[in-house]
C-alpha cells in the first residue's frame, strides 16, 4: 500500500529590516532572512533539504549559493520570475515536498539595490531585456514607470478612472505603514500630497512608484508531519494559479487586461471573494492594484475606481489591502518585493500583526507580478489563497 502523500505547509517566515542605502551584499541579506525564518519555524539548518533562491542571475547558480550558505540538499532551484518569484517559488517548493523530493524547503529572496552593481548579485539577462533595448529604449522608454504610465493613461481614458481613486490606494497603504516599524516610508500622506507629487512618466507620479531598497525575506515550507512538532500553527496554501504571457497569441491585445482574468476562478476554487479577510496585492504601482481588483472579479472591468471609492480598504474595512503598507510604503528589496506580501499574510493568519491585525483573519489573498512584457502588459502573474486550515 502506497504511503499517503504529505501536505506542504508554511512553517516559518523571516524578514530583515530594510534600508534605503546599504553596503551589504545580496548574499548577506538572503542569509539573514533565512536564519530569521528558520528561527521563526523552530527548525535547524541541518533539517533543510531544499532551497529556492529568487534571483535574476545568469547562469543558475542556486547550487553555489546553497554551498556558501552551508546547505546539503536534495532539491534546489532558482526562481527567476520577477516579482512573482517568491509566490511561484513557494508553489514549486510545495510540489517538491508533496512529490517526496524534500521535506523542508526554504524560499529566499532579497538583496541590495539593483542599481548598485558592485553589491548586487543579480544581473539582467540579454534575452530578458531584448525587446526593451530594441523596441522601447530608442523612443525614450522610462522602464516600468513608462510602461505603467501608458497603461494607466489608457485606463483613465477608457473608463474615467481618476487620480483621486488611485491616490486612495497609495494613501491607505501609507496609513498602514505607520503601524509597521519595518516600512521605510511612514510619513503621513494625503490625497493632495499624492496628486501634487512630482510627475515621473505622465500620469505616473512619484507617489505611484515603488522605491528600491535593500533587505531580504524568506519562507519555510515543510511537510505537515514536520510541522506537527513545531511551536507555531501551520499555514496552508488553499489554492494557487499562475499565467505566463497572457494574450501573446493574438494580435489585438486588451491593454488594460492582465493574466489574472484567466486565473480568477482557479484562485477562488475553494473560497469565494467574500471569504477573504484581507488581500496582499503586488503593488509596484496603484494602477496595478486596481487592475488586479478588476481582473480577479472584485469589480467589473473599468469599474475598479468606483470599487475603490465605495470600499473601505483600510485594516478595519470590508477588504483590507496590503496591511503592512505594501511595497509602496515598505520599499522593494529586489525580488523580495513579492515576499513581503507573503510574510505579512502569514503574520495576519497567525494573529501576530499587532496594531495592524485584522480581527479573526483566517483566509487571505496574495498575488505576484513578474517581469514586464512588451507584447502583453504583464509577463507573469500568480495568486494564492492562504489560510489557517487546509482546503
C-alpha positions as CSV (number, residue, x, y, z in Angstrom):
1,X,0.0,0.0,0.0
2,X,1.4,3.4,-1.0
3,X,2.2,5.9,1.7
4,X,0.0,8.9,1.9
5,X,1.4,12.0,0.2
6,X,2.4,14.7,2.7
7,X,0.7,18.1,2.6
8,X,3.1,21.0,2.4
9,X,2.5,23.9,4.8
10,X,4.2,27.3,5.6
11,X,6.0,26.8,8.9
12,X,8.0,30.0,9.3
13,X,8.7,33.4,7.9
14,X,11.6,35.8,8.2
15,X,12.1,39.4,7.2
16,X,15.1,41.6,7.8
17,X,15.0,45.3,8.4
18,X,15.0,47.3,5.2
19,X,17.4,50.1,4.2
20,X,17.4,52.8,1.6
21,X,21.2,52.7,1.5
22,X,23.4,49.7,2.5
23,X,26.9,48.4,2.0
24,X,25.8,44.8,2.4
25,X,25.9,42.3,-0.5
26,X,22.9,40.4,-1.7
27,X,24.0,37.1,-0.1
28,X,24.2,38.7,3.3
29,X,20.6,39.9,3.2
30,X,19.5,36.5,1.9
31,X,21.4,34.6,4.6
32,X,20.0,36.8,7.4
33,X,16.4,36.3,6.1
34,X,16.9,32.5,6.1
35,X,18.2,32.5,9.6
36,X,15.2,34.5,10.8
37,X,12.8,32.2,9.0
38,X,14.3,29.1,10.5
39,X,14.3,30.6,13.9
40,X,10.6,31.5,13.5
41,X,9.8,28.0,12.4
42,X,11.8,26.4,15.2
43,X,14.0,24.4,12.7
44,X,17.7,23.9,12.4
45,X,19.8,24.5,9.3
46,X,20.6,20.8,9.0
47,X,16.9,20.0,8.7
48,X,16.7,21.9,5.5
49,X,16.9,19.7,2.4
50,X,15.6,22.1,-0.2
51,X,16.3,25.7,-1.3
52,X,14.6,28.0,-3.7
53,X,16.5,31.2,-4.4
54,X,14.7,34.1,-6.0
55,X,17.3,35.9,-8.1
56,X,17.7,37.4,-11.6
57,X,21.1,35.8,-12.5
58,X,22.9,34.0,-15.3
59,X,23.7,31.2,-15.1
60,X,21.6,29.4,-12.5
61,X,23.9,29.5,-9.5
62,X,21.5,28.4,-6.8
63,X,23.6,25.3,-6.0
64,X,26.6,27.6,-5.4
65,X,24.5,29.9,-3.2
66,X,23.4,26.8,-1.2
67,X,27.0,25.7,-0.8
68,X,28.1,29.1,0.6
69,X,25.1,29.1,3.0
70,X,26.2,25.6,4.2
71,X,23.2,23.6,3.0
72,X,23.4,20.0,1.8
73,X,20.3,19.4,-0.2
74,X,18.0,17.1,-2.1
75,X,16.3,19.8,-4.0
76,X,17.4,23.2,-5.3
77,X,16.2,25.7,-7.9
78,X,16.3,29.3,-9.0
79,X,13.0,31.2,-9.2
80,X,13.6,33.9,-11.8
81,X,10.1,35.3,-12.3
82,X,10.5,38.9,-11.2
83,X,8.0,40.0,-8.5
84,X,6.2,36.6,-8.9
85,X,9.3,34.7,-7.9
86,X,8.5,34.2,-4.2
87,X,4.9,33.0,-4.6
88,X,5.8,30.9,-7.6
89,X,8.8,29.5,-5.7
90,X,6.5,28.5,-2.8
91,X,4.2,26.7,-5.2
92,X,7.2,24.8,-6.6
93,X,8.5,24.0,-3.1
94,X,5.1,22.7,-2.2
95,X,5.0,20.5,-5.3
96,X,8.5,19.2,-4.5
97,X,7.6,18.3,-0.9
98,X,4.3,16.6,-1.9
99,X,6.2,14.6,-4.6
100,X,8.6,13.4,-1.9
101,X,11.7,15.3,-3.3
102,X,12.2,17.2,0.0
103,X,10.8,17.6,3.5
104,X,11.9,21.2,4.4
105,X,12.4,23.8,1.7
106,X,13.4,27.5,2.3
107,X,12.3,30.0,-0.3
108,X,14.5,33.1,0.0
109,X,14.8,36.4,-1.8
110,X,16.3,39.8,-1.4
111,X,19.5,41.8,-1.8
112,X,20.8,45.3,-2.3
113,X,19.5,47.8,-4.8
114,X,20.0,46.5,-8.4
115,X,21.4,49.9,-9.4
116,X,24.5,49.1,-7.2
117,X,26.2,46.5,-9.3
118,X,29.2,46.1,-7.1
119,X,27.0,44.8,-4.3
120,X,24.2,43.2,-6.3
121,X,24.3,39.5,-7.2
122,X,21.5,39.9,-9.8
123,X,22.4,40.5,-13.4
124,X,19.8,41.2,-16.1
125,X,20.0,38.7,-19.0
126,X,20.1,39.7,-22.7
127,X,17.0,37.7,-23.6
128,X,15.0,39.3,-20.8
129,X,15.6,42.8,-22.0
130,X,15.9,42.2,-25.7
131,X,12.6,43.8,-26.6
132,X,13.2,46.7,-24.2
133,X,16.6,47.5,-25.7
134,X,15.5,47.2,-29.3
135,X,11.9,48.5,-29.4
136,X,11.4,50.7,-26.4
137,X,14.6,52.3,-25.2
138,X,15.2,54.1,-28.6
139,X,12.0,56.0,-28.0
140,X,12.8,57.2,-24.5
141,X,11.2,54.3,-22.6
142,X,11.3,55.0,-18.9
143,X,11.4,51.4,-17.8
144,X,8.4,50.2,-15.7
145,X,7.4,53.8,-14.9
146,X,6.9,54.5,-18.6
147,X,5.0,51.2,-19.3
148,X,2.7,51.6,-16.4
149,X,2.2,55.3,-17.3
150,X,0.9,54.1,-20.7
151,X,-1.4,51.5,-19.1
152,X,-2.7,54.0,-16.5
153,X,-3.4,56.6,-19.1
154,X,-5.3,54.1,-21.2
155,X,-7.4,53.0,-18.3
156,X,-8.2,56.6,-17.3
157,X,-9.1,57.4,-20.9
158,X,-11.3,54.4,-21.5
159,X,-13.1,54.2,-18.1
160,X,-12.8,57.6,-16.4
161,X,-10.5,56.4,-13.6
162,X,-9.3,59.4,-11.6
163,X,-6.2,60.3,-9.7
164,X,-8.2,60.6,-6.5
165,X,-9.3,56.9,-6.8
166,X,-5.7,55.7,-7.4
167,X,-4.5,58.0,-4.7
168,X,-6.8,56.4,-2.2
169,X,-4.8,53.2,-2.6
170,X,-1.5,54.9,-2.0
171,X,-2.8,57.0,0.9
172,X,-4.4,54.0,2.6
173,X,-1.2,51.9,2.3
174,X,0.8,54.7,3.8
175,X,-1.6,54.8,6.8
176,X,-1.0,51.1,7.2
177,X,2.8,51.6,7.0
178,X,2.6,53.9,10.0
179,X,1.8,50.8,12.0
180,X,4.7,48.8,10.6
181,X,8.1,49.7,12.0
182,X,9.9,48.0,9.1
183,X,8.3,50.3,6.5
184,X,10.7,52.9,5.1
185,X,8.1,55.4,4.1
186,X,6.0,56.2,7.2
187,X,5.3,59.9,7.0
188,X,1.6,60.8,6.6
189,X,0.3,61.4,3.0
190,X,-2.9,63.0,1.9
191,X,-4.7,62.8,-1.5
192,X,-3.4,66.3,-2.2
193,X,0.2,65.1,-1.4
194,X,-0.3,62.2,-3.8
195,X,-1.6,64.4,-6.7
196,X,1.0,67.1,-6.2
197,X,3.9,64.7,-6.1
198,X,6.4,65.1,-9.0
199,X,5.5,63.7,-12.4
200,X,7.7,60.8,-13.5
201,X,6.0,59.4,-16.6
202,X,2.7,61.2,-17.0
203,X,0.3,60.3,-15.4
204,X,2.6,58.3,-13.1
205,X,3.7,60.4,-10.2
206,X,6.5,59.9,-7.7
207,X,4.0,58.6,-5.1
208,X,2.9,55.9,-7.6
209,X,6.4,54.4,-7.9
210,X,7.8,51.6,-5.7
211,X,11.0,52.6,-4.1
212,X,14.1,50.4,-4.5
213,X,15.7,49.4,-1.2
214,X,17.9,46.7,0.4
215,X,16.7,43.8,2.5
216,X,15.6,40.2,2.5
217,X,12.8,37.8,3.3
218,X,12.4,34.0,3.5
219,X,9.6,31.5,3.9
220,X,10.0,27.9,5.3
221,X,7.8,25.3,3.6
222,X,7.7,21.8,5.1
223,X,5.7,18.5,5.2
224,X,2.8,18.5,7.6
225,X,4.4,15.7,9.6
226,X,7.4,18.0,10.3
227,X,5.1,20.9,11.2
228,X,3.3,18.8,13.9
229,X,6.3,19.1,16.2
230,X,6.7,22.9,15.8
231,X,5.5,25.7,18.1
232,X,3.6,27.8,15.6
233,X,0.5,26.8,13.7
234,X,0.9,25.8,10.0
235,X,-0.4,28.0,7.2
236,X,-1.9,26.3,4.2
237,X,-1.9,27.2,0.5
238,X,-5.6,26.6,-0.2
239,X,-5.3,27.4,-3.9
240,X,-2.8,28.6,-6.4
241,X,-2.6,29.6,-10.1
242,X,-0.3,31.3,-12.5
243,X,-0.4,32.6,-16.0
244,X,2.6,33.4,-18.3
245,X,2.5,35.7,-21.3
246,X,-1.3,36.3,-21.3
247,X,-2.6,37.5,-24.6
248,X,0.5,36.9,-26.7
249,X,-1.3,34.5,-29.1
250,X,-3.5,37.2,-30.6
251,X,-2.5,40.4,-32.4
252,X,-5.1,42.7,-30.7
253,X,-4.3,42.9,-27.0
254,X,-6.6,44.4,-24.4
255,X,-4.0,46.7,-22.9
256,X,-5.7,47.1,-19.6
257,X,-6.3,43.3,-19.0
258,X,-3.9,41.1,-17.1
259,X,-3.5,37.4,-16.8
260,X,-5.5,37.4,-13.6
261,X,-8.6,37.3,-15.8
262,X,-7.6,33.7,-16.7
263,X,-6.7,32.8,-13.1
264,X,-9.6,34.2,-11.1
265,X,-11.8,31.0,-10.9
266,X,-8.7,28.9,-10.3
267,X,-7.7,31.1,-7.3
268,X,-11.2,31.1,-5.9
269,X,-11.9,27.5,-6.5
270,X,-12.2,26.7,-2.8
271,X,-13.1,30.1,-1.3
272,X,-15.2,33.0,-2.5
273,X,-14.0,36.5,-2.8
274,X,-16.3,37.5,0.1
275,X,-14.4,35.0,2.3
276,X,-11.1,37.0,2.0
277,X,-10.3,38.7,5.3
278,X,-7.5,40.7,3.6
279,X,-5.7,40.9,0.3
280,X,-2.0,41.4,-0.1
281,X,-1.7,42.5,-3.7
282,X,1.5,43.1,-5.5
283,X,1.7,46.9,-5.5
284,X,4.6,48.3,-7.5
285,X,2.0,50.9,-8.7
286,X,-1.5,51.7,-7.6
287,X,-2.8,51.1,-11.1
288,X,-1.5,47.5,-10.8
289,X,-3.6,47.0,-7.7
290,X,-6.7,48.4,-9.4
291,X,-6.2,46.1,-12.4
292,X,-6.0,43.1,-10.2
293,X,-9.2,44.0,-8.3
294,X,-11.0,44.1,-11.7
295,X,-9.4,41.1,-13.3
296,X,-9.8,38.9,-10.2
297,X,-13.5,39.7,-10.1
298,X,-13.8,42.1,-7.1
299,X,-15.0,44.8,-9.6
300,X,-16.3,44.8,-13.2
301,X,-13.8,45.8,-15.9
302,X,-13.5,49.5,-15.9
303,X,-15.2,49.9,-12.5
304,X,-12.2,49.4,-10.3
305,X,-12.1,53.1,-9.5
306,X,-15.7,53.0,-8.4
307,X,-15.0,49.9,-6.3
308,X,-12.2,51.8,-4.6
309,X,-14.5,54.8,-4.0
310,X,-17.2,52.6,-2.4
311,X,-15.0,50.1,-0.4
312,X,-13.2,50.6,2.9
313,X,-9.8,49.1,2.1
314,X,-8.3,50.0,5.5
315,X,-7.4,47.4,8.1
316,X,-10.8,47.7,9.7
317,X,-12.7,47.8,6.4
318,X,-14.5,45.3,4.2
319,X,-11.4,44.4,2.2
320,X,-8.2,45.4,3.9
321,X,-5.4,45.9,1.3
322,X,-1.7,45.4,2.0
323,X,-2.0,45.7,5.7
324,X,1.7,46.2,6.3
325,X,1.9,49.1,3.9
326,X,2.9,47.1,0.8
327,X,5.9,47.8,-1.4
328,X,4.7,51.3,-2.0
329,X,5.5,52.2,1.6
330,X,7.8,49.4,2.8
331,X,10.1,49.5,-0.4
332,X,11.1,46.9,-2.9
333,X,14.1,44.9,-1.7
334,X,15.0,43.3,-5.1
335,X,12.9,40.1,-5.7
336,X,11.8,40.0,-2.0
337,X,9.3,42.6,-3.1
338,X,6.9,39.8,-3.6
339,X,7.9,38.0,-0.4
340,X,6.9,40.8,1.9
341,X,3.2,40.2,0.9
342,X,3.5,36.5,1.9
343,X,5.2,37.3,5.2
344,X,2.5,39.9,6.1
345,X,-0.2,37.3,5.2
346,X,1.3,34.7,7.5
347,X,1.6,37.2,10.4
348,X,-2.1,38.1,9.9
349,X,-3.2,34.5,9.8
350,X,-1.2,33.7,12.9
351,X,-2.6,36.7,14.7
352,X,0.9,38.3,15.1
353,X,0.4,41.6,13.3
354,X,0.0,43.8,16.4
355,X,-1.7,47.1,15.8
356,X,-2.4,46.3,12.2
357,X,-4.1,42.9,12.9
358,X,-7.2,42.2,11.0
359,X,-9.7,40.7,13.5
360,X,-10.4,37.0,13.1
361,X,-8.3,36.7,9.9
362,X,-8.4,33.1,8.6
363,X,-8.1,33.4,4.8
364,X,-6.4,35.9,2.6
365,X,-5.3,36.5,-0.9
366,X,-1.7,37.0,-2.0
367,X,-0.6,37.9,-5.6
368,X,2.6,38.4,-7.5
369,X,3.5,40.1,-10.8
370,X,6.7,39.1,-12.5
371,X,8.5,40.9,-15.3
372,X,7.0,43.3,-17.8
373,X,6.2,42.1,-21.3
374,X,6.5,44.4,-24.4
375,X,3.7,42.4,-26.1
376,X,1.1,41.8,-23.3
377,X,1.4,44.1,-20.3
378,X,2.4,41.8,-17.5
379,X,4.7,38.8,-18.3
380,X,3.8,36.6,-15.4
381,X,1.1,36.8,-12.8
382,X,0.2,34.4,-9.9
383,X,-2.1,34.3,-7.0
384,X,-2.9,32.1,-4.0
385,X,-5.3,31.9,-1.1
386,X,-3.6,31.2,2.2
387,X,-5.5,30.0,5.3
388,X,-5.3,28.6,8.7
389,X,-6.9,25.3,7.5
390,X,-6.4,23.0,4.5
391,X,-8.9,23.3,1.7
